[in-house]
Amino acid sequence: MYEIKNFDQLLGLEGFSEKLLKNHFTLYQGYVSNFNKLDETLMGMEKEGKFEGAVFNELNRRLGWEFNGMRLHELYFENMMKDGSTFDSNSKLGKKIEKIYGSYENWKKNFAAVGAMRGIGWVVLYYDKMADRLFNVWINEHDTGHLAGCAPILVMDVFEHAYVTDYEIKKADYIEAFMKVVCWHVASSRFKNL
């Protein structure tokens, strides 16, 4: 069973109201609970040898959606902090971003542009170890658009629940607020530990 992580340390985050954050935490908790229930049901079916039929098929299709909803929210909350942290161009990640994108500012514009695209989903800065390459990627509905074998370095939620309470439909203002609270030492640690 996966345990719900506590992200109350984010309460008071600049640009994110308590109401928005508490609602978002509740949504995340639902993904953890739903994944655990779904996993338990599937494990029971598998023990009974029930590997066929519409119920088994649909539950397996849903498994990745619930898991990714849980995990992406954890990555998102973990890579934010009060007052953010400074991007370090001398870090391993900083050097890689500047090599791939030319500069931090150019990467940031690219990341924000991906986030500003119409639709709901996520923006993930991925690292592909095989090609030693970074990508800013649009993820739709938690489970569509992930780059197989790539590791998430920085995650931004761009579903409406992440910003509408505070920013209404001004997604660009939310993205700007998010960039101010990015916890770069967490992103750098994710990259360094690959």
C-alpha positions in Angstrom: 0.0 0.0 0.0 1.2 3.5 -0.9 1.1 6.0 1.9 -0.2 9.6 1.4 2.6 12.1 1.8 2.1 15.3 3.8 2.9 18.5 1.9 1.6 21.0 4.5 5.0 22.6 4.4 3.9 24.3 1.2 1.1 26.1 3.0 1.9 29.8 2.7 3.7 29.3 -0.6 3.8 32.7 -2.4 1.3 32.8 -5.3 -0.7 29.7 -4.0 -3.6 30.3 -1.7 -4.2 27.9 1.2 -7.6 27.0 -0.4 -5.9 26.0 -3.7 -3.2 24.0 -2.0 -5.5 22.2 0.4 -7.9 21.3 -2.5 -4.9 20.1 -4.5 -3.6 18.0 -1.6 -7.1 16.4 -1.3 -7.1 15.6 -5.0 -3.7 14.0 -4.7 -4.8 11.9 -1.6 -7.6 10.6 -3.8 -5.1 9.3 -6.3 -3.2 7.4 -3.6 -6.4 6.0 -2.1 -7.8 5.0 -5.6 -4.6 3.4 -6.6 -4.4 1.4 -3.4 -8.0 0.1 -3.8 -7.5 -0.7 -7.5 -4.2 -2.5 -6.8 -5.8 -4.5 -4.0 -8.7 -5.5 -6.3 -6.4 -6.5 -9.1 -4.1 -8.5 -6.8 -7.2 -10.3 -5.5 -8.3 -11.1 -9.0 -4.8 -12.3 -10.0 -4.6 -14.6 -6.9 -8.0 -16.1 -8.0 -6.7 -16.6 -11.6 -9.2 -14.0 -13.0 -7.1 -12.7 -15.9 -9.8 -12.2 -18.5 -12.9 -10.2 -19.0 -14.0 -6.6 -19.2 -13.5 -5.8 -15.5 -9.9 -7.1 -15.4 -9.1 -5.3 -18.6 -10.5 -2.0 -17.6 -9.0 -2.1 -14.1 -5.6 -2.7 -15.6 -6.1 0.2 -18.0 -7.0 2.4 -15.1 -4.0 1.4 -13.0 -1.4 3.5 -14.8 -3.7 6.6 -14.8 -4.2 6.4 -11.0 -0.5 5.6 -10.3 0.7 8.5 -12.5 -1.8 10.8 -11.0 -0.3 9.9 -7.6 3.3 10.0 -8.6 3.2 13.2 -10.7 1.6 15.1 -7.9 4.3 13.9 -5.5 7.0 15.0 -7.9 5.2 18.3 -8.4 4.8 19.1 -4.7 8.3 18.0 -3.9 9.9 20.3 -6.5 8.3 23.4 -5.0 9.3 25.3 -1.8 8.6 28.6 -0.1 10.7 31.4 -1.8 12.0 28.8 -4.3 15.7 28.2 -4.7 18.2 29.7 -7.1 19.0 28.0 -10.4 22.6 27.0 -10.3 24.2 27.3 -13.7 27.3 25.5 -12.3 25.4 22.4 -11.2 25.4 19.3 -13.4 21.7 20.1 -14.3 22.5 23.8 -14.9 25.3 22.9 -17.3 23.1 20.4 -19.1 20.2 22.9 -19.5 22.6 25.6 -20.8 24.2 23.1 -23.2 20.9 21.8 -24.6 18.9 25.1 -24.6 21.7 27.7 -24.9 20.7 29.4 -21.6 18.5 29.1 -18.6 16.3 31.9 -19.9 15.8 30.1 -23.2 15.0 26.8 -21.4 12.5 28.7 -19.1 10.8 30.3 -22.1 10.5 26.8 -23.7 9.2 25.2 -20.5 6.6 28.0 -20.0 5.5 27.8 -23.6 4.9 24.1 -23.3 2.9 24.8 -20.1 0.9 27.5 -21.8 -0.4 25.2 -24.6 -4.1 24.7 -24.7 -5.4 21.7 -22.8 -4.9 20.0 -19.5 -2.0 18.0 -18.3 1.5 18.3 -17.1 4.9 19.7 -18.2 7.8 17.5 -17.4 11.5 18.3 -17.9 12.7 14.8 -18.8 16.2 13.4 -19.0 17.0 10.7 -21.5 20.2 9.0 -20.3 20.7 7.0 -23.5 21.0 10.2 -25.6 22.2 12.4 -22.7 19.4 14.8 -23.6 16.8 16.9 -21.8 13.3 17.5 -23.1 10.4 19.7 -22.0 7.4 17.4 -22.6 3.6 17.8 -22.5 1.9 15.0 -20.7 -1.9 14.6 -21.2 -4.2 12.9 -18.6 -1.3 11.5 -16.5 -0.6 8.5 -18.7 -0.3 9.8 -22.3 2.9 11.3 -23.6 5.5 10.1 -21.3 8.9 9.4 -22.9 9.7 5.7 -22.2 12.9 5.3 -20.2 13.3 8.9 -19.4 13.5 10.3 -15.9 11.4 13.3 -14.7 13.6 16.1 -13.4 11.0 18.9 -12.9 7.2 18.6 -13.0 4.6 21.3 -13.3 0.8 20.6 -13.1 -1.2 22.5 -15.7 -4.6 20.9 -15.0 -7.1 23.7 -14.1 -7.2 22.5 -10.5 -3.6 23.7 -10.1 -4.4 27.3 -10.8 -8.1 28.3 -11.5 -8.9 29.0 -7.8 -6.2 31.7 -7.7 -5.6 32.7 -11.3 -9.0 31.9 -13.0 -8.0 31.3 -16.6 -4.7 33.2 -16.5 -2.5 30.1 -16.9 0.6 32.3 -17.8 0.3 34.0 -14.4 0.2 30.7 -12.6 3.3 29.5 -14.6 5.2 32.6 -13.6 4.2 32.0 -9.9 5.3 28.3 -10.2 8.7 29.3 -11.6 9.3 31.5 -8.6 8.8 28.6 -6.2 10.8 25.9 -8.0 13.0 24.0 -5.7 16.1 23.7 -7.9 18.2 21.7 -5.5 15.5 19.0 -5.7 15.5 19.0 -9.5 19.3 19.0 -9.5 19.4 16.1 -7.0 17.0 14.1 -9.2 19.4 14.7 -12.2 22.6 14.1 -10.3 21.3 10.8 -8.9 20.6 9.2 -12.2 
